[in-house]
């Protein structure tokens, strides 16, 4: 075989591996992370505000909690599922945020899945951030986004970031924003 034919076959095999092997899953997660951009900060005059914090959820121990506990605190909310690759790609940044700001920010890493697959996934991946479980049908003070949608809310309840897709949360722009919001 000619060298060019071998090279072409290798490229075809590599591309096919994205669709038919577990290597493809890991590669897709990596590609999602590589192409993620920093979330867009909403201009002050265009920011919405949370008026009612009454939202019932369940914590990682399956106990009922209320979003009221976030009132007056910087709050990070993200929606995710264990089976959704963009969600999986973003969780590494969520873990970074939790490790860096866990005691200074309220975290709501929300899923609508059952507990067993979530706990298995968290253990397999080594994630330690707290998982919050959505109660289906429970009214929410914010629009429930599709995974990996996220919100960043300041202490006054203003929505600073409303991100509808995967984002790069591990960057200097976000760190400066969070440090500023926490210090207010």
C-alpha positions in Angstrom: 0.0 0.0 0.0 1.0 3.5 -0.6 1.9 5.7 2.3 -1.0 8.1 1.4 -3.5 5.2 1.5 -2.3 4.1 4.9 -2.5 7.6 6.2 -6.0 8.0 4.9 -7.1 4.7 6.5 -5.6 5.8 9.8 -7.5 9.1 9.7 -10.8 7.3 8.8 -10.2 4.8 11.7 -9.5 7.7 14.1 -12.7 9.5 13.0 -14.8 6.3 13.3 -13.4 5.8 16.8 -15.4 8.9 17.9 -18.6 7.1 17.0 -18.2 3.4 17.9 -15.8 3.2 20.8 -15.5 4.4 24.4 -12.5 6.4 23.3 -15.0 8.4 21.3 -16.9 9.3 24.5 -13.8 10.6 26.2 -12.7 12.4 23.1 -16.1 14.1 22.8 -15.9 15.3 26.4 -12.4 16.7 25.8 -13.5 18.4 22.6 -16.5 20.0 24.4 -14.1 21.3 27.1 -11.6 22.6 24.5 -14.2 24.5 22.6 -16.1 25.9 25.6 -15.8 29.6 26.0 -16.1 31.8 29.1 -19.7 32.5 30.1 -21.1 35.8 29.1 -21.7 38.3 31.9 -25.0 40.1 31.5 -24.8 43.9 31.3 -26.1 45.6 34.5 -29.1 47.2 32.8 -30.3 43.9 31.3 -30.1 41.7 34.4 -33.1 40.0 35.7 -33.7 39.6 39.4 -35.1 36.8 41.5 -38.2 38.0 43.3 -39.3 34.8 45.0 -36.8 32.3 46.4 -39.4 29.7 47.4 -38.3 26.6 45.5 -38.3 23.1 47.1 -35.4 20.8 46.2 -33.7 17.7 47.7 -30.1 17.6 48.8 -27.6 14.8 48.3 -29.1 13.0 51.4 -32.5 13.1 49.8 -33.8 15.6 52.4 -36.0 18.5 51.4 -34.4 21.9 51.3 -35.6 25.3 50.2 -33.8 27.7 47.8 -34.6 30.4 50.4 -31.2 29.4 52.0 -29.5 31.1 49.0 -31.1 34.5 49.7 -28.4 37.1 50.3 -25.6 34.8 49.1 -23.7 34.5 45.8 -25.2 31.5 44.2 -24.1 29.2 41.4 -26.7 27.0 39.8 -26.1 24.4 37.0 -28.3 21.8 35.5 -26.8 18.5 34.5 -27.4 14.8 33.9 -25.0 11.8 34.1 -25.7 10.7 30.5 -25.3 14.1 28.8 -21.7 14.6 27.4 -21.7 18.4 27.5 -22.8 18.1 31.2 -20.0 15.7 31.9 -17.5 18.0 30.2 -18.6 21.0 32.3 -18.5 19.1 35.7 -14.7 19.4 35.9 -15.1 23.2 36.0 -17.9 22.9 38.5 -15.6 20.8 40.8 -12.9 23.5 40.4 -15.4 26.2 41.4 -16.6 24.2 44.4 -13.0 23.5 45.5 -12.1 27.2 45.2 -15.3 28.9 46.4 -17.2 26.1 48.3 -17.5 28.0 51.6 -18.2 31.4 50.0 -20.8 30.5 47.4 -24.0 28.5 47.5 -23.9 25.7 45.0 -26.9 24.0 43.4 -25.7 21.4 41.0 -29.2 20.2 40.0 -30.2 17.0 38.3 -33.7 15.5 37.7 -32.3 11.9 37.8 -32.8 9.3 40.5 -30.2 9.0 43.3 -28.5 5.7 42.4 -27.1 6.6 39.0 -26.0 10.0 40.2 -24.2 8.6 43.2 -22.5 5.9 41.0 -21.4 8.6 38.5 -20.1 10.9 41.3 -18.1 8.1 42.9 -16.6 6.9 39.5 -15.6 10.5 38.6 -14.4 11.5 42.1 -16.5 14.6 42.3 -17.2 16.0 45.7 -19.5 18.9 45.1 -23.0 18.6 46.6 -25.7 17.4 44.2 -29.2 18.9 44.4 -32.2 17.0 43.1 -35.0 18.7 41.3 -38.5 17.9 42.3 -40.5 17.4 39.1 -43.4 19.8 38.9 -42.2 22.0 41.7 -42.4 25.7 40.6 -39.0 27.4 40.3 -38.1 31.1 40.6 -35.9 30.8 37.5 -36.3 29.2 34.1 -35.2 25.6 34.3 -32.5 25.3 31.7 -31.5 22.2 29.7 -28.2 20.7 30.8 -25.5 22.1 31.0 -27.3 25.4 31.5 -26.1 27.6 34.4 -26.8 30.7 36.4 -24.7 32.9 38.6 -26.7 35.1 41.0 -25.4 37.9 43.2 -26.3 38.6 46.9 -29.1 40.9 45.8 -30.7 38.3 43.6 -29.6 39.7 40.3 -28.8 37.2 37.6 -25.2 38.0 36.5 -24.8 35.0 34.2 -27.5 33.0 32.3 -25.5 30.4 30.3 -27.5 28.1 28.0 -24.5 25.9 27.0 -21.3 24.4 28.2 -18.9 27.1 29.5 -15.4 27.4 30.7 -15.8 28.4 34.4 -12.1 27.9 35.2 -10.6 31.2 34.0 -9.4 34.6 35.3 -12.4 36.5 34.1 -14.8 34.4 36.2 -12.4 34.2 39.2 -12.2 38.1 39.2 -16.0 38.3 38.9 -16.7 35.8 41.7 -14.1 37.4 44.0 -15.8 40.8 43.4 -19.3 39.5 44.0 -18.2 37.7 47.2 -16.4 40.8 48.6 -19.5 43.1 48.2 
